[in-house]
Amino acid sequence: MSSPATTPSTTRSDTTAGTPRIFSGIKPTGHLTLGNYLGAVRQWVETDQHRADALFCVVDLHALTVDHDPARVRRLSRQAATLLLAAGLRPELCTLFVQSHVDEHTRLAYLMECTATDGEMRRMIQYKEKAARERATGGSVRLSLLTYPVLMAADILAYRADEVPVGDDQAQHVELTRDLAERFNQRYGHTFTIPRAVLPAAAARVMDLQDPTAKMGKSHAETSGIVYLLDEPDSVRRKIMRAVTDSGSKVAHDRDEQPGVTNLLEILGACTSRKPVELAEQYSSYGALKKDTAEAVLEVLRPVRERHAELCADPGYVDGVLRAGAQRARGLARPTVDAAYRAIGLLPPA
């Protein structure tokens, strides 16, 4: 594969009327995982960037809601953007940018804070769970952890997005976004498009290999059950071969009774485009299932790792993509945010 040019050779052209607009983001709170790839990124690459005016954002401001290392946030933000390109996002088809590079996100977030209520924020399930974890470890809960759903709403509404691809854990936030958009429109005049959450139809539900009842998360403290996109092949193989299975020896697709085996079957199915239930009929031992799953995962990740290495060798290309992406995103968001400022009663600048 040829190395990338120093600057993007093409930029995304304007879309035709009637094309849906998609917005989705990924938070740089940890290294991207197999779960991120199979559950979201692959659909962005294979489907969303081809069928819609798609904007994909590294939502770095959302990484500041908990205690963090500034240098690590910067490093992970760049790594996430590079991996999204390595996975197959193409700047001539979609818009890739970093959230903090577009001021309209924070400008609109304050208006959303002025539209939301305290009760709505405190009912958010993720706030309750994350705040409880912070308090349990003796930490303090930052105000931004309570209010970050309004920033997420601003992320979406600034671009008049029609669709927001999300997992189950974020669906509540899209519902809040819809409520805030409708409330703002009713109070101050029609300003925002009402978005809808889109749950990926074919996305894999990848669970932790050591705790198959929990989602494979990029910010978990315990990493032995997490396959990262940049893990060395030996590490990937070792983690999968050591995956928790279940009592007995039968290989069956049953998330309630055999969550460990089911997780392996679903990962293998996602990597080979085959149905997990049908795959289960082909195996009589856990060892053979683990071996085939490991090899399938390695084959899926190989081109991503190779392309990532190429992109890291030419950082100017990634910089150019992010700069062009932020410029286009800014141009799309500013008219909407300016309209919201006028609608809510703010005096325009002289």
N, C-alpha and C positions, 0 to 999 in steps of 0.2 A: 504493500500500500504506500502510495506517495505521501511525503510529509506535507502538512498543511501549509498554505501560503501564510505570509506574515499578517495579512489582513483579509477579512472575508471577501471572497471574490464576487459574491452576490448578496444582495439584501432582499428582504421580503417585500414583495409588491403588495399594493393595496388589494383588498379582496372585493369581490363583487357583492352587490346588494343581495340579501337573503342568506348569505353565508353565516352560520352561527358563530358567535365568539365564545371562546373557552378561556377561562383563567384557572390556573392551578399553581400551587407553590410547594416547595420542599424546604424544610427547616434545617439549617446547618448546626444541629445540636449533637451530631455524631457522624461517623463514617456511614455512607450509604450501604444498605444491606441487600441481600438476595430478596428479602420481603419487599423492600422499596421497588426493586427492579421488576419482579414478577407481579406485584400488586398494583403498580401505578405507571412506572416509567416506560415499561414496554408498550403499554397501550398508548401513551403519549407519542411514542416513536412510530409504532406501526399503524395507528389509526388516527388519533386526534390531530396531529399536525398536517395530515393530508385532507381531512374532511372539513376543517374549520379554520377560522382566524384564531390561532391558538397562541396564548401568551403563557409562558412558563417562567416562574420567578423563584429565585433563591431568597426566601423570606428571612433575611438575617436579623431584622428588627425583632422578630418573634423569639430569637435565641437569647434575647436580653432579659426575659421575664424571670429568669432564675440566676443564681450565682454562676458566673462564667469567667473564663480566661479570655481576655480580649484578643490575644494573639491566636488562640485556638479558633475563635469564631471567624477571624479573617481567613485562617488557613482552611477551615472546613467549608467556608463559603466558596472559596476559589476551587477547592476540590470538588464540591458538589456541581458547580457549573461545568467544570472540565469533564466530569463523569457523565453528565447529561448529554454533552456533545459526543463523548465517546460511545454512549449507548445508541446514538443515532439521531438526536435532534439536529435538524438542518436549518441554519439561519435564513436560508432562502425560502423556507416553508413556514417557519414559526418565529416568534419573538422570545428570546431568552435574555433575561436581565436580572440584576440584583435589586431587591426592594429599596434599600437605602439610597440607591442612586437616583431615585425618582421621588422628589419632595412631595408630590401630590398625595402619596400614601399617608403621610403624617398630617398634611393639611386637612384632608378629609376625615381622618380619624377623630379629630376634635369635634367636628360637626356631628359625627356619629355618637360621640360621648354625650353631646347635648341632646340627642334624640333618644338614646337608650335610658333605661331606668336601673337603679341599683339592684332591685329585685331580679331583673332579667340576668344581670351579670352573675349574681350569686347562685342562680339556679343552674348555671352551666356545669355539666357533669365533670368535665376535665378540670375546671377550677376547683371543685370540691375535692377531687382526687389528688391533684398536685399540691394544693394548699395543705391537705391532711398529711402528705408525705413530708413537706417542709417542716410543719409543726412537730411531727413525730421525731425528727432528727434535731430538733432544737433550733431550726432556722427561722428566719423571719419571712413573711409572705410579702412580696413586692406588690405594689399597687398595679403595676403593669400586668401581673398575672391575672388580676381580676378584670382588667379592661382590655386585654388583648383580643377578645372576640370582636370588639368594635374596630380594631385595627384590621382584623381579618375581613370584616364587612367592608371597610374602606378599600382594601386590596381588590375586592371583587367589583364593588359598585363604581369605582373610578373609571373602569374600562367598559362599563355597560355590558358586562358579560352575560350571556344567555345561559351558559352551562358551567357548572363547577364540578369536575370529577373529584369525588372524595370517597374515603372509606367510611364504614359505619360510625367510627369514632368522631368524625367531623360533621356528620349530617346535621347535628343539632346546631352547629355554628352557622351552617347555610340557612337553616330555618330562621335563626335570629337575623341574619342578613336580609332575608325576605321581609321579615316583620319591620325592620328599621327602614328599609326602602319604601315600603308601603306607607308607613307612618309619616315619613318625610314628605313623600309625594302628596299625601292628603293634607298635611298642614301647610306646606309652602309652595305647592304646585308641582306638576309632573317634572321630575328631574332624573330619576334613576330607572334603569331597566330592572325588572324583578327577575333575579336569576333562579335557576332550579338546580338542585343537587342531582348529579348523575352517578349512580353506583356502577362501577365497571362490571359489565355482564360476565366477562370471561376471566377476570383477574383472579389470580391465585390468592388464597388466604394462607399465608406462610406463618407458621408458629415457631416459637423458640424450640430448638432441637433438644434442649435439656428440660424444658417445661412446656410441653405441647398444648397446655391450656392457656398459654399467654402468647400474644403476638410477638413476632421477631422484631424488636425495637432497636433503633440505632443508638439510643442513649441509655440502654441498660448498663448497670454496673458490672453484672456478671456476663462475660462475653463468650463463654465456652459453647453456648448453644446458638450463636449468631454467626452466620456466614456473611462476611463483608465482601463487597464487590472487588476490593483490592487485596483480599487475602491471597497468600501464596497457594499454589495448587496442593501442596502437601498439607497445609493447614485446613483447606476446604475438605479434603478427603478425610482427614483425621476427625474433624468435627462431625461429619455425617456418619462415619463408621462408629462413632461413640454416641450417636443419638439415642435418647431414651426411647424404648419401644414399650411393650406391654407384657403382662403375664401371659403365659401360654405360648404357643408357636404359630397359631393360625394367622394368616395374612388376610385381613378384611378391611374394607373401607367403612369404618363406623366411628364417627368422631366422639360419641359418648362412651363407648366401651373400649375402643382402641385408638385413643388420640395420637399416640406416638407413631404408630404404623400409618394411620390416616394422613398425618402430616407428611411423611415420606412419600406416600402414594400421590398426594396432591402436588408436591414439589416435582416429582418425576413426571407426572402428567402435564404440568405446566411447561416443563422443559422439553418435552417430546411431543406436545400437542395431542396427547391421548387421554382417554377418560380414566380417572383413578379407579373406578369400579371395575373396569375391564382389566386394568393392569393387575389388580389384586388377584385375579384368577390365574395369573401366570407365575405366581411365586408361592413356594412352599416353605421358605425360610427367610428370616429377617436379614441374615447376612447377605444373601443374594440381592435382596431389595436395596439394602444400603449401598452395596457396591455399584449397582446400576444407577442409583440416584446420584451418587458422588460423581460418576463419570458424566452423567447428563448435565449436572450443574457445571462441571468444569468446562464442558463444551460450550455451554451458553455464555459463560463468563469470559472465555478465552478472547474473543474479538473485542470485548469491552476493555479488557486489560491491555491488549495490544494497542488499541487506538488511544487509550489514556496515556500510555507511554509516549506515543508520537506527539500528542498535544502538549504534554509537559515539556517536551524538547523545544517547543515553539510557543512560549507564553504570550508572545505578541499577538498571535492569532486569537487566543481566548480573550485577551484584553479588547481586541477589535470587535469581536462578537458582542461582548457585554456592553461596550460603548455604543455600538449601533442599536442594540436592543433597548438600552435605556433611553436613547434619543427617540426611538419610535414610540416606546411606552409613554414617555413624557408628552409627546404630541397627541396621543390618544386620550390621556387622562386629564390634561390641563383644561380643555374646554368644559368637561363635565364638572370638574371640581370648581372652576370659576363660576359656572352656572349655579352650583349648590351654594356658594358663598353669597351670590346675589339673592338667591331665593330665600335664604334664611335671614336676610336683613343686614348684611355687612356692606359697608360703603366701599365701592370699588376704588382702587388706588388712583391717585391723580395722574 
